[in-house]
Amino acid sequence: MTSAVSSQWARLLKNQGTWVGSFTQMSPSGDIQQDTPSEVALTPLNEGNTMRQTIRKRPADQPPSETVLEYSSLGRGVLFCETGAFSQGSIQRSPVSEFGAELGLIHGTERLRVALIFPKQPSLGSLTLIREHLEGCEPTSRPALTVDQLLGTWAGEAETVFPDLQPPQTMATRLEIRQAGPGTVSQALTFGQSPAIQSQGQLVGPALRFDQGSQPVTVLLLPSGASTSFPTAIQPGQPFFLEIGWLINPILRQRLIRTYSPQGTWVSLTLVIERKL
């Protein structure tokens, strides 16, 4: 293994253990449709060189299901960050095939994941929120995310990793979120020394819609301090991103961003860990 590949495998190992929780199916507008209890065991074998992944689900009105996967290398569509946060999914978007990705954050004994699927169409088709904690540990109870919790100035650091395993990049981040009027939020996002990216969103139910710019974005506010961001409808020839956010406590937030080029090619994965000033 090259050192970059072995470092990716070491980051996968930060996810080992038995994760207990549930898969919550949601509509693209944020309505809960079904909640299925789950258990995902990640067990290293062969002196840590092989991973066995056992996924058990117990749907309310059907027999339980079990899926077992074993692998000794990582697919081209998956990348891990330093904390063990990861994303796996499509490496290329095509309008004629299903497109999507899973993004997962990890903090202590808890994980938060979201899976976003675009079924041969430019707008989101399905969303699954996965909330998990290590077996034997108590999960933290967090309220559903609200705009009020996000208002303020957040300063953090971003680590960007790349599918070709070139050296990661780190830079400072700053995110300012302000109330701009009834049901309206303005935000200014700065990466490193670049000029701030300004945008304004309208609150529609549990969604913030940022409609200006060449690629309109929807941010869904979800249960347990979670959020997810995705293109309202993928515009051909424009770059876009998929994101999960997690308000771990009132002043600590993580975000994970999977970025695609104007041609629909996956180019990077960025983990932001930010604190409210």
PyRosetta script that sets phi, psi and omega in degrees:
from pyrosetta import init, pose_from_sequence

init()
pose = pose_from_sequence("MTSAVSSQWARLLKNQGTWVGSFTQMSPSGDIQQDTPSEVALTPLNEGNTMRQTIRKRPADQPPSETVLEYSSLGRGVLFCETGAFSQGSIQRSPVSEFGAELGLIHGTERLRVALIFPKQPSLGSLTLIREHLEGCEPTSRPALTVDQLLGTWAGEAETVFPDLQPPQTMATRLEIRQAGPGTVSQALTFGQSPAIQSQGQLVGPALRFDQGSQPVTVLLLPSGASTSFPTAIQPGQPFFLEIGWLINPILRQRLIRTYSPQGTWVSLTLVIERKL")
pose.set_psi(1, 137.3)
pose.set_omega(1, 170.1)
pose.set_phi(2, -69.1)
pose.set_psi(2, 163.1)
pose.set_omega(2, -177.3)
pose.set_phi(3, -64.4)
pose.set_psi(3, -34.9)
pose.set_omega(3, 179.7)
pose.set_phi(4, -66.3)
pose.set_psi(4, -40.1)
pose.set_omega(4, 179.6)
pose.set_phi(5, -68.2)
pose.set_psi(5, -43.9)
pose.set_omega(5, -178.9)
pose.set_phi(6, -67.3)
pose.set_psi(6, -31.1)
pose.set_omega(6, 177.0)
pose.set_phi(7, -69.3)
pose.set_psi(7, -34.0)
pose.set_omega(7, 175.0)
pose.set_phi(8, -64.4)
pose.set_psi(8, -41.9)
pose.set_omega(8, 179.8)
pose.set_phi(9, -65.1)
pose.set_psi(9, -39.5)
pose.set_omega(9, 178.9)
pose.set_phi(10, -62.9)
pose.set_psi(10, -34.1)
pose.set_omega(10, 178.6)
pose.set_phi(11, -72.1)
pose.set_psi(11, -35.6)
pose.set_omega(11, 172.9)
pose.set_phi(12, -58.4)
pose.set_psi(12, -41.1)
pose.set_omega(12, -176.7)
pose.set_phi(13, -63.9)
pose.set_psi(13, -19.1)
pose.set_omega(13, 175.8)
pose.set_phi(14, -67.8)
pose.set_psi(14, -11.5)
pose.set_omega(14, 178.6)
pose.set_phi(15, -98.3)
pose.set_psi(15, 5.2)
pose.set_omega(15, -176.4)
pose.set_phi(16, -67.8)
pose.set_psi(16, 153.6)
pose.set_omega(16, -178.0)
pose.set_phi(17, 126.6)
pose.set_psi(17, 179.1)
pose.set_omega(17, 177.8)
pose.set_phi(18, -106.5)
pose.set_psi(18, 116.8)
pose.set_omega(18, -176.0)
pose.set_phi(19, -101.4)
pose.set_psi(19, 120.9)
pose.set_omega(19, -177.2)
pose.set_phi(20, -106.8)
pose.set_psi(20, 135.9)
pose.set_omega(20, 179.3)
pose.set_phi(21, 178.4)
pose.set_psi(21, -137.2)
pose.set_omega(21, -179.8)
pose.set_phi(22, -155.3)
pose.set_psi(22, 153.9)
pose.set_omega(22, 172.7)
pose.set_phi(23, -101.8)
pose.set_psi(23, 115.6)
pose.set_omega(23, -178.2)
pose.set_phi(24, -105.9)
pose.set_psi(24, 110.3)
pose.set_omega(24, 176.8)
pose.set_phi(25, -77.4)
pose.set_psi(25, 131.9)
pose.set_omega(25, -179.7)
pose.set_phi(26, -131.9)
pose.set_psi(26, 153.4)
pose.set_omega(26, 174.3)
pose.set_phi(27, -76.7)
pose.set_psi(27, 161.7)
pose.set_omega(27, 177.6)
pose.set_phi(28, -60.0)
pose.set_psi(28, -16.0)
pose.set_omega(28, 177.5)
pose.set_phi(29, -96.4)
pose.set_psi(29, 2.6)
pose.set_omega(29, 172.6)
pose.set_phi(30, 99.1)
pose.set_psi(30, 7.4)
pose.set_omega(30, 178.0)
pose.set_phi(31, -81.9)
pose.set_psi(31, 134.5)
pose.set_omega(31, 177.9)
pose.set_phi(32, -75.6)
pose.set_psi(32, 127.8)
pose.set_omega(32, -179.2)
pose.set_phi(33, -106.1)
pose.set_psi(33, -36.4)
pose.set_omega(33, -177.1)
pose.set_phi(34, -161.1)
pose.set_psi(34, 144.0)
pose.set_omega(34, 178.7)
pose.set_phi(35, -127.5)
pose.set_psi(35, 117.8)
pose.set_omega(35, -173.7)
pose.set_phi(36, -115.6)
pose.set_psi(36, 117.4)
pose.set_omega(36, 177.1)
pose.set_phi(37, -58.2)
pose.set_psi(37, 144.1)
pose.set_omega(37, -174.2)
pose.set_phi(38, -144.2)
pose.set_psi(38, 161.2)
pose.set_omega(38, 174.3)
pose.set_phi(39, -145.5)
pose.set_psi(39, 123.7)
pose.set_omega(39, -179.1)
pose.set_phi(40, -121.6)
pose.set_psi(40, 114.3)
pose.set_omega(40, -179.5)
pose.set_phi(41, -104.2)
pose.set_psi(41, 124.7)
pose.set_omega(41, 175.5)
pose.set_phi(42, -111.8)
pose.set_psi(42, 107.5)
pose.set_omega(42, -171.3)
pose.set_phi(43, -118.6)
pose.set_psi(43, 114.5)
pose.set_omega(43, 177.0)
pose.set_phi(44, -71.0)
pose.set_psi(44, 137.7)
pose.set_omega(44, 176.7)
pose.set_phi(45, -125.5)
pose.set_psi(45, 171.0)
pose.set_omega(45, 170.9)
pose.set_phi(46, 55.4)
pose.set_psi(46, 50.7)
pose.set_omega(46, 179.6)
pose.set_phi(47, 56.6)
pose.set_psi(47, 34.3)
pose.set_omega(47, 176.3)
pose.set_phi(48, 84.9)
pose.set_psi(48, 3.8)
pose.set_omega(48, -177.8)
pose.set_phi(49, -91.7)
pose.set_psi(49, -8.8)
pose.set_omega(49, 177.0)
pose.set_phi(50, -129.4)
pose.set_psi(50, 144.8)
pose.set_omega(50, 176.5)
pose.set_phi(51, -117.5)
pose.set_psi(51, 130.7)
pose.set_omega(51, 171.8)
pose.set_phi(52, -105.2)
pose.set_psi(52, 126.9)
pose.set_omega(52, -179.7)
pose.set_phi(53, -116.4)
pose.set_psi(53, 119.0)
pose.set_omega(53, -179.9)
pose.set_phi(54, -115.9)
pose.set_psi(54, 120.7)
pose.set_omega(54, -177.6)
pose.set_phi(55, -113.5)
pose.set_psi(55, 117.4)
pose.set_omega(55, 178.3)
pose.set_phi(56, -115.5)
pose.set_psi(56, 132.7)
pose.set_omega(56, 176.6)
pose.set_phi(57, -126.6)
pose.set_psi(57, 143.9)
pose.set_omega(57, -179.7)
pose.set_phi(58, -124.5)
pose.set_psi(58, 77.9)
pose.set_omega(58, 179.0)
pose.set_phi(59, -65.0)
pose.set_psi(59, 148.3)
pose.set_omega(59, -172.3)
pose.set_phi(60, -58.3)
pose.set_psi(60, -42.9)
pose.set_omega(60, -169.3)
pose.set_phi(61, -113.9)
pose.set_psi(61, 19.2)
pose.set_omega(61, -180.0)
pose.set_phi(62, -140.1)
pose.set_psi(62, 165.4)
pose.set_omega(62, 176.8)
pose.set_phi(63, -65.5)
pose.set_psi(63, 152.8)
pose.set_omega(63, 178.4)
pose.set_phi(64, -63.0)
pose.set_psi(64, 154.2)
pose.set_omega(64, 178.4)
pose.set_phi(65, -120.8)
pose.set_psi(65, 152.1)
pose.set_omega(65, 176.7)
pose.set_phi(66, -139.0)
pose.set_psi(66, 131.9)
pose.set_omega(66, 176.7)
pose.set_phi(67, -123.8)
pose.set_psi(67, 131.2)
pose.set_omega(67, 178.8)
pose.set_phi(68, -120.5)
pose.set_psi(68, 127.5)
pose.set_omega(68, 177.3)
pose.set_phi(69, -122.6)
pose.set_psi(69, 143.5)
pose.set_omega(69, 171.8)
pose.set_phi(70, -130.6)
pose.set_psi(70, 136.6)
pose.set_omega(70, -179.7)
pose.set_phi(71, -150.5)
pose.set_psi(71, 150.6)
pose.set_omega(71, 179.1)
pose.set_phi(72, -119.2)
pose.set_psi(72, 2.7)
pose.set_omega(72, 175.6)
pose.set_phi(73, -147.5)
pose.set_psi(73, 165.7)
pose.set_omega(73, -176.2)
pose.set_phi(74, -103.6)
pose.set_psi(74, 142.5)
pose.set_omega(74, 179.6)
pose.set_phi(75, -69.1)
pose.set_psi(75, 166.3)
pose.set_omega(75, -177.9)
pose.set_phi(76, -67.5)
pose.set_psi(76, -21.6)
pose.set_omega(76, -175.1)
pose.set_phi(77, -91.1)
pose.set_psi(77, 4.6)
pose.set_omega(77, -174.7)
pose.set_phi(78, -117.9)
pose.set_psi(78, 142.1)
pose.set_omega(78, 174.4)
pose.set_phi(79, -142.7)
pose.set_psi(79, 148.5)
pose.set_omega(79, 178.0)
pose.set_phi(80, -118.4)
pose.set_psi(80, 147.4)
pose.set_omega(80, 173.2)
pose.set_phi(81, -101.0)
pose.set_psi(81, 173.4)
pose.set_omega(81, -173.9)
pose.set_phi(82, -54.3)
pose.set_psi(82, -37.8)
pose.set_omega(82, -176.1)
pose.set_phi(83, -75.1)
pose.set_psi(83, -14.4)
pose.set_omega(83, -168.7)
pose.set_phi(84, 103.2)
pose.set_psi(84, -7.4)
pose.set_omega(84, 173.3)
pose.set_phi(85, -58.8)
pose.set_psi(85, 148.7)
pose.set_omega(85, -174.1)
pose.set_phi(86, -153.4)
pose.set_psi(86, 165.2)
pose.set_omega(86, 169.7)
pose.set_phi(87, -143.8)
pose.set_psi(87, 142.0)
pose.set_omega(87, 173.3)
pose.set_phi(88, -136.0)
pose.set_psi(88, 147.0)
pose.set_omega(88, 179.6)
pose.set_phi(89, 164.1)
pose.set_psi(89, -161.2)
pose.set_omega(89, -175.9)
pose.set_phi(90, -63.9)
pose.set_psi(90, 136.6)
pose.set_omega(90, 175.6)
pose.set_phi(91, -94.2)
pose.set_psi(91, -10.3)
pose.set_omega(91, 178.8)
pose.set_phi(92, -148.5)
pose.set_psi(92, 131.7)
pose.set_omega(92, 175.1)
pose.set_phi(93, -90.2)
pose.set_psi(93, 133.3)
pose.set_omega(93, 172.8)
pose.set_phi(94, -128.9)
pose.set_psi(94, 137.5)
pose.set_omega(94, -179.1)
pose.set_phi(95, -66.0)
pose.set_psi(95, -13.1)
pose.set_omega(95, -176.1)
pose.set_phi(96, -103.3)
pose.set_psi(96, 3.1)
pose.set_omega(96, 177.2)
pose.set_phi(97, -133.6)
pose.set_psi(97, 161.8)
pose.set_omega(97, 178.6)
pose.set_phi(98, -63.7)
pose.set_psi(98, 142.7)
pose.set_omega(98, -178.0)
pose.set_phi(99, -132.9)
pose.set_psi(99, 143.3)
pose.set_omega(99, 176.7)
pose.set_phi(100, 175.5)
pose.set_psi(100, 177.7)
pose.set_omega(100, -179.4)
pose.set_phi(101, -159.0)
pose.set_psi(101, 158.2)
pose.set_omega(101, 170.9)
pose.set_phi(102, -112.9)
pose.set_psi(102, 139.0)
pose.set_omega(102, 176.6)
pose.set_phi(103, -125.9)
pose.set_psi(103, 132.6)
pose.set_omega(103, -174.9)
pose.set_phi(104, -131.2)
pose.set_psi(104, 132.0)
pose.set_omega(104, 176.6)
pose.set_phi(105, -111.9)
pose.set_psi(105, 152.7)
pose.set_omega(105, -178.0)
pose.set_phi(106, -136.0)
pose.set_psi(106, 135.5)
pose.set_omega(106, 177.3)
pose.set_phi(107, -146.1)
pose.set_psi(107, 111.9)
pose.set_omega(107, -178.7)
pose.set_phi(108, 59.2)
pose.set_psi(108, -121.3)
pose.set_omega(108, -176.9)
pose.set_phi(109, -99.2)
pose.set_psi(109, 19.3)
pose.set_omega(109, -178.2)
pose.set_phi(110, -128.1)
pose.set_psi(110, 149.7)
pose.set_omega(110, 172.7)
pose.set_phi(111, -129.2)
pose.set_psi(111, 151.4)
pose.set_omega(111, 174.5)
pose.set_phi(112, -133.9)
pose.set_psi(112, 127.0)
pose.set_omega(112, -179.1)
pose.set_phi(113, -131.5)
pose.set_psi(113, 154.3)
pose.set_omega(113, 172.0)
pose.set_phi(114, -139.0)
pose.set_psi(114, 139.4)
pose.set_omega(114, 175.5)
pose.set_phi(115, -117.0)
pose.set_psi(115, 127.9)
pose.set_omega(115, -177.7)
pose.set_phi(116, -118.4)
pose.set_psi(116, 127.4)
pose.set_omega(116, -178.7)
pose.set_phi(117, -124.0)
pose.set_psi(117, 129.1)
pose.set_omega(117, 173.9)
pose.set_phi(118, -110.7)
pose.set_psi(118, 103.7)
pose.set_omega(118, -173.7)
pose.set_phi(119, -84.5)
pose.set_psi(119, 87.9)
pose.set_omega(119, 177.1)
pose.set_phi(120, 53.2)
pose.set_psi(120, 35.0)
pose.set_omega(120, 179.6)
pose.set_phi(121, -150.3)
pose.set_psi(121, 159.4)
pose.set_omega(121, -176.0)
pose.set_phi(122, -76.4)
pose.set_psi(122, -15.1)
pose.set_omega(122, -178.2)
pose.set_phi(123, -109.7)
pose.set_psi(123, 157.5)
pose.set_omega(123, -175.2)
pose.set_phi(124, -60.1)
pose.set_psi(124, 135.2)
pose.set_omega(124, 178.4)
pose.set_phi(125, -100.8)
pose.set_psi(125, -42.0)
pose.set_omega(125, -179.1)
pose.set_phi(126, -149.0)
pose.set_psi(126, 156.4)
pose.set_omega(126, -174.9)
pose.set_phi(127, -140.8)
pose.set_psi(127, 130.2)
pose.set_omega(127, 175.2)
pose.set_phi(128, -123.4)
pose.set_psi(128, 125.0)
pose.set_omega(128, 176.3)
pose.set_phi(129, -101.7)
pose.set_psi(129, 126.2)
pose.set_omega(129, -176.3)
pose.set_phi(130, -119.8)
pose.set_psi(130, 114.8)
pose.set_omega(130, -179.3)
pose.set_phi(131, -113.0)
pose.set_psi(131, 126.0)
pose.set_omega(131, -170.9)
pose.set_phi(132, -140.1)
pose.set_psi(132, 153.9)
pose.set_omega(132, 171.2)
pose.set_phi(133, -141.1)
pose.set_psi(133, 154.7)
pose.set_omega(133, 179.4)
pose.set_phi(134, -64.7)
pose.set_psi(134, 140.6)
pose.set_omega(134, 178.8)
pose.set_phi(135, -53.0)
pose.set_psi(135, 133.7)
pose.set_omega(135, 178.6)
pose.set_phi(136, 88.9)
pose.set_psi(136, -5.8)
pose.set_omega(136, 178.5)
pose.set_phi(137, -109.1)
pose.set_psi(137, 149.8)
pose.set_omega(137, 179.2)
pose.set_phi(138, -85.8)
pose.set_psi(138, 129.5)
pose.set_omega(138, 175.2)
pose.set_phi(139, -72.9)
pose.set_psi(139, 149.3)
pose.set_omega(139, 174.7)
pose.set_phi(140, -79.5)
pose.set_psi(140, 134.9)
pose.set_omega(140, 177.0)
pose.set_phi(141, -85.3)
pose.set_psi(141, 123.6)
pose.set_omega(141, 179.4)
pose.set_phi(142, -126.8)
pose.set_psi(142, 139.7)
pose.set_omega(142, 177.8)
pose.set_phi(143, -73.0)
pose.set_psi(143, 163.9)
pose.set_omega(143, 172.8)
pose.set_phi(144, -58.9)
pose.set_psi(144, 145.1)
pose.set_omega(144, -176.5)
pose.set_phi(145, -69.5)
pose.set_psi(145, 139.9)
pose.set_omega(145, 174.3)
pose.set_phi(146, -125.6)
pose.set_psi(146, 159.3)
pose.set_omega(146, 177.2)
pose.set_phi(147, -59.6)
pose.set_psi(147, -40.7)
pose.set_omega(147, -177.8)
pose.set_phi(148, -56.4)
pose.set_psi(148, -35.7)
pose.set_omega(148, -179.7)
pose.set_phi(149, -66.8)
pose.set_psi(149, -23.7)
pose.set_omega(149, -175.3)
pose.set_phi(150, -93.6)
pose.set_psi(150, -14.7)
pose.set_omega(150, -176.8)
pose.set_phi(151, -63.4)
pose.set_psi(151, 139.8)
pose.set_omega(151, 179.0)
pose.set_phi(152, 128.8)
pose.set_psi(152, -166.1)
pose.set_omega(152, -178.7)
pose.set_phi(153, -114.4)
pose.set_psi(153, 127.2)
pose.set_omega(153, -178.6)
pose.set_phi(154, -115.2)
pose.set_psi(154, 127.3)
pose.set_omega(154, 177.7)
pose.set_phi(155, -117.6)
pose.set_psi(155, 138.9)
pose.set_omega(155, -176.7)
pose.set_phi(156, -159.3)
pose.set_psi(156, -165.6)
pose.set_omega(156, 177.7)
pose.set_phi(157, -132.2)
pose.set_psi(157, 139.7)
pose.set_omega(157, 178.8)
pose.set_phi(158, -110.7)
pose.set_psi(158, 135.8)
pose.set_omega(158, 170.5)
pose.set_phi(159, -115.0)
pose.set_psi(159, 123.1)
pose.set_omega(159, 179.1)
pose.set_phi(160, -110.4)
pose.set_psi(160, 127.1)
pose.set_omega(160, 175.9)
pose.set_phi(161, -115.7)
pose.set_psi(161, 158.2)
pose.set_omega(161, -169.4)
pose.set_phi(162, -127.3)
pose.set_psi(162, 146.2)
pose.set_omega(162, -178.6)
pose.set_phi(163, -60.9)
pose.set_psi(163, -26.9)
pose.set_omega(163, 179.4)
pose.set_phi(164, -86.0)
pose.set_psi(164, 5.3)
pose.set_omega(164, 176.6)
pose.set_phi(165, 61.6)
pose.set_psi(165, 27.1)
pose.set_omega(165, 168.6)
pose.set_phi(166, -64.1)
pose.set_psi(166, 162.9)
pose.set_omega(166, -176.6)
pose.set_phi(167, -56.5)
pose.set_psi(167, 140.2)
pose.set_omega(167, 179.0)
pose.set_phi(168, -65.0)
pose.set_psi(168, 157.8)
pose.set_omega(168, 176.0)
pose.set_phi(169, -115.9)
pose.set_psi(169, 140.4)
pose.set_omega(169, 174.0)
pose.set_phi(170, -123.1)
pose.set_psi(170, 146.1)
pose.set_omega(170, 176.6)
pose.set_phi(171, -156.1)
pose.set_psi(171, 158.6)
pose.set_omega(171, 178.2)
pose.set_phi(172, -75.1)
pose.set_psi(172, 150.2)
pose.set_omega(172, 177.4)
pose.set_phi(173, -129.5)
pose.set_psi(173, 154.6)
pose.set_omega(173, 174.5)
pose.set_phi(174, -144.8)
pose.set_psi(174, 130.1)
pose.set_omega(174, -179.5)
pose.set_phi(175, -129.9)
pose.set_psi(175, 119.7)
pose.set_omega(175, 178.0)
pose.set_phi(176, -111.7)
pose.set_psi(176, 123.2)
pose.set_omega(176, -179.1)
pose.set_phi(177, -119.7)
pose.set_psi(177, 123.8)
pose.set_omega(177, -176.2)
pose.set_phi(178, -128.4)
pose.set_psi(178, 150.9)
pose.set_omega(178, 170.4)
pose.set_phi(179, -77.9)
pose.set_psi(179, 122.9)
pose.set_omega(179, -176.2)
pose.set_phi(180, -105.2)
pose.set_psi(180, 1.2)
pose.set_omega(180, -176.8)
pose.set_phi(181, 153.9)
pose.set_psi(181, 177.7)
pose.set_omega(181, 180.0)
pose.set_phi(182, -59.6)
pose.set_psi(182, 121.1)
pose.set_omega(182, 177.8)
pose.set_phi(183, 68.0)
pose.set_psi(183, 16.2)
pose.set_omega(183, -177.8)
pose.set_phi(184, -127.0)
pose.set_psi(184, 135.4)
pose.set_omega(184, -178.7)
pose.set_phi(185, -126.0)
pose.set_psi(185, 137.4)
pose.set_omega(185, 172.7)
pose.set_phi(186, -113.1)
pose.set_psi(186, 144.4)
pose.set_omega(186, 176.7)
pose.set_phi(187, -136.5)
pose.set_psi(187, 149.0)
pose.set_omega(187, 176.5)
pose.set_phi(188, -129.0)
pose.set_psi(188, 121.8)
pose.set_omega(188, -175.9)
pose.set_phi(189, -117.6)
pose.set_psi(189, 128.3)
pose.set_omega(189, 179.6)
pose.set_phi(190, -122.9)
pose.set_psi(190, 129.9)
pose.set_omega(190, 171.7)
pose.set_phi(191, -111.5)
pose.set_psi(191, 119.9)
pose.set_omega(191, 177.8)
pose.set_phi(192, 57.7)
pose.set_psi(192, -131.5)
pose.set_omega(192, -177.9)
pose.set_phi(193, -94.1)
pose.set_psi(193, 2.8)
pose.set_omega(193, -177.0)
pose.set_phi(194, -68.6)
pose.set_psi(194, 154.1)
pose.set_omega(194, 175.9)
pose.set_phi(195, -63.1)
pose.set_psi(195, 151.1)
pose.set_omega(195, -178.2)
pose.set_phi(196, -64.0)
pose.set_psi(196, 141.2)
pose.set_omega(196, 174.2)
pose.set_phi(197, -95.1)
pose.set_psi(197, 116.0)
pose.set_omega(197, -176.4)
pose.set_phi(198, -99.2)
pose.set_psi(198, 140.4)
pose.set_omega(198, 174.8)
pose.set_phi(199, -153.7)
pose.set_psi(199, 161.3)
pose.set_omega(199, -179.0)
pose.set_phi(200, -132.8)
pose.set_psi(200, 134.3)
pose.set_omega(200, -176.8)
pose.set_phi(201, -124.1)
pose.set_psi(201, 150.3)
pose.set_omega(201, 176.5)
pose.set_phi(202, -106.8)
pose.set_psi(202, 134.3)
pose.set_omega(202, 178.5)
pose.set_phi(203, -83.0)
pose.set_psi(203, 121.0)
pose.set_omega(203, 177.9)
pose.set_phi(204, -127.0)
pose.set_psi(204, 100.3)
pose.set_omega(204, -173.8)
pose.set_phi(205, 61.4)
pose.set_psi(205, -131.2)
pose.set_omega(205, 179.6)
pose.set_phi(206, -88.3)
pose.set_psi(206, 15.5)
pose.set_omega(206, -176.3)
pose.set_phi(207, -117.4)
pose.set_psi(207, 142.4)
pose.set_omega(207, 168.5)
pose.set_phi(208, -104.8)
pose.set_psi(208, 126.1)
pose.set_omega(208, -178.4)
pose.set_phi(209, -111.4)
pose.set_psi(209, 118.2)
pose.set_omega(209, 176.6)
pose.set_phi(210, -101.7)
pose.set_psi(210, 99.6)
pose.set_omega(210, -168.8)
pose.set_phi(211, -98.4)
pose.set_psi(211, -11.5)
pose.set_omega(211, -180.0)
pose.set_phi(212, -83.3)
pose.set_psi(212, 166.4)
pose.set_omega(212, -178.9)
pose.set_phi(213, 90.1)
pose.set_psi(213, 171.5)
pose.set_omega(213, -172.6)
pose.set_phi(214, -78.5)
pose.set_psi(214, -16.4)
pose.set_omega(214, -178.3)
pose.set_phi(215, -133.6)
pose.set_psi(215, 86.2)
pose.set_omega(215, -180.0)
pose.set_phi(216, -55.9)
pose.set_psi(216, 142.7)
pose.set_omega(216, -174.0)
pose.set_phi(217, -124.7)
pose.set_psi(217, 141.1)
pose.set_omega(217, 171.5)
pose.set_phi(218, -109.1)
pose.set_psi(218, 131.9)
pose.set_omega(218, 172.6)
pose.set_phi(219, -112.7)
pose.set_psi(219, 118.2)
pose.set_omega(219, 178.7)
pose.set_phi(220, -97.3)
pose.set_psi(220, 129.0)
pose.set_omega(220, 175.3)
pose.set_phi(221, -89.8)
pose.set_psi(221, 125.0)
pose.set_omega(221, -167.3)
pose.set_phi(222, -120.8)
pose.set_psi(222, 171.5)
pose.set_omega(222, 175.9)
pose.set_phi(223, -60.9)
pose.set_psi(223, 162.3)
pose.set_omega(223, 171.4)
pose.set_phi(224, 59.8)
pose.set_psi(224, 35.4)
pose.set_omega(224, 176.4)
pose.set_phi(225, 72.8)
pose.set_psi(225, 12.6)
pose.set_omega(225, -175.6)
pose.set_phi(226, -92.4)
pose.set_psi(226, 158.6)
pose.set_omega(226, 170.0)
pose.set_phi(227, -148.8)
pose.set_psi(227, 159.3)
pose.set_omega(227, 172.9)
pose.set_phi(228, -142.8)
pose.set_psi(228, 143.4)
pose.set_omega(228, -179.2)
pose.set_phi(229, -123.4)
pose.set_psi(229, 140.9)
pose.set_omega(229, -177.4)
pose.set_phi(230, -158.8)
pose.set_psi(230, 160.6)
pose.set_omega(230, 177.2)
pose.set_phi(231, -62.9)
pose.set_psi(231, 135.1)
pose.set_omega(231, 176.5)
pose.set_phi(232, -59.0)
pose.set_psi(232, -41.4)
pose.set_omega(232, 170.1)
pose.set_phi(233, -154.4)
pose.set_psi(233, 123.5)
pose.set_omega(233, -174.4)
pose.set_phi(234, -63.8)
pose.set_psi(234, 120.7)
pose.set_omega(234, 178.8)
pose.set_phi(235, -90.0)
pose.set_psi(235, 122.5)
pose.set_omega(235, -179.8)
pose.set_phi(236, -59.8)
pose.set_psi(236, 143.3)
pose.set_omega(236, 176.7)
pose.set_phi(237, 79.1)
pose.set_psi(237, 9.0)
pose.set_omega(237, 178.0)
pose.set_phi(238, -122.1)
pose.set_psi(238, 140.3)
pose.set_omega(238, 174.1)
pose.set_phi(239, -65.9)
pose.set_psi(239, 155.9)
pose.set_omega(239, 178.2)
pose.set_phi(240, -153.5)
pose.set_psi(240, 171.3)
pose.set_omega(240, -179.6)
pose.set_phi(241, -144.9)
pose.set_psi(241, 158.3)
pose.set_omega(241, 170.9)
pose.set_phi(242, -118.8)
pose.set_psi(242, 139.2)
pose.set_omega(242, -173.9)
pose.set_phi(243, -142.4)
pose.set_psi(243, 145.8)
pose.set_omega(243, 167.0)
pose.set_phi(244, -118.8)
pose.set_psi(244, 141.7)
pose.set_omega(244, 174.8)
pose.set_phi(245, -125.5)
pose.set_psi(245, 152.4)
pose.set_omega(245, -178.0)
pose.set_phi(246, -145.0)
pose.set_psi(246, 112.2)
pose.set_omega(246, 174.0)
pose.set_phi(247, -84.0)
pose.set_psi(247, 98.2)
pose.set_omega(247, -173.8)
pose.set_phi(248, -73.1)
pose.set_psi(248, -42.1)
pose.set_omega(248, 170.7)
pose.set_phi(249, -148.0)
pose.set_psi(249, 175.7)
pose.set_omega(249, -171.7)
pose.set_phi(250, -57.2)
pose.set_psi(250, -21.6)
pose.set_omega(250, -177.9)
pose.set_phi(251, -121.2)
pose.set_psi(251, 9.6)
pose.set_omega(251, -179.9)
pose.set_phi(252, -129.9)
pose.set_psi(252, 127.5)
pose.set_omega(252, -178.8)
pose.set_phi(253, -138.4)
pose.set_psi(253, 143.8)
pose.set_omega(253, 171.6)
pose.set_phi(254, -117.3)
pose.set_psi(254, 145.4)
pose.set_omega(254, 172.6)
pose.set_phi(255, -135.9)
pose.set_psi(255, 144.8)
pose.set_omega(255, 178.7)
pose.set_phi(256, -129.7)
pose.set_psi(256, 126.6)
pose.set_omega(256, -169.0)
pose.set_phi(257, -126.0)
pose.set_psi(257, 121.7)
pose.set_omega(257, 177.2)
pose.set_phi(258, -103.5)
pose.set_psi(258, 116.6)
pose.set_omega(258, -169.8)
pose.set_phi(259, -108.2)
pose.set_psi(259, 138.6)
pose.set_omega(259, 179.2)
pose.set_phi(260, -119.7)
pose.set_psi(260, 148.0)
pose.set_omega(260, -179.1)
pose.set_phi(261, -78.5)
pose.set_psi(261, 171.4)
pose.set_omega(261, 176.5)
pose.set_phi(262, -57.3)
pose.set_psi(262, -24.8)
pose.set_omega(262, 179.0)
pose.set_phi(263, -86.5)
pose.set_psi(263, 1.0)
pose.set_omega(263, 178.9)
pose.set_phi(264, 84.0)
pose.set_psi(264, 18.2)
pose.set_omega(264, 179.6)
pose.set_phi(265, -95.1)
pose.set_psi(265, 135.3)
pose.set_omega(265, 177.2)
pose.set_phi(266, -66.7)
pose.set_psi(266, 126.5)
pose.set_omega(266, -175.9)
pose.set_phi(267, -115.9)
pose.set_psi(267, -27.3)
pose.set_omega(267, -176.4)
pose.set_phi(268, -166.8)
pose.set_psi(268, 168.1)
pose.set_omega(268, 174.4)
pose.set_phi(269, -134.3)
pose.set_psi(269, 127.4)
pose.set_omega(269, -176.0)
pose.set_phi(270, -123.7)
pose.set_psi(270, 127.2)
pose.set_omega(270, 173.3)
pose.set_phi(271, -103.2)
pose.set_psi(271, 125.1)
pose.set_omega(271, 175.8)
pose.set_phi(272, -112.8)
pose.set_psi(272, 126.7)
pose.set_omega(272, 172.3)
pose.set_phi(273, -115.0)
pose.set_psi(273, 117.3)
pose.set_omega(273, -171.4)
pose.set_phi(274, -131.3)
pose.set_psi(274, 151.5)
pose.set_omega(274, 179.3)
pose.set_phi(275, -124.8)
pose.set_psi(275, 145.3)
pose.set_omega(275, 179.8)
pose.set_phi(276, -77.7)
pose.set_psi(276, 131.0)
pose.set_omega(276, -179.4)
pose.set_phi(277, -80.7)
pose.dump_pdb("model.pdb")
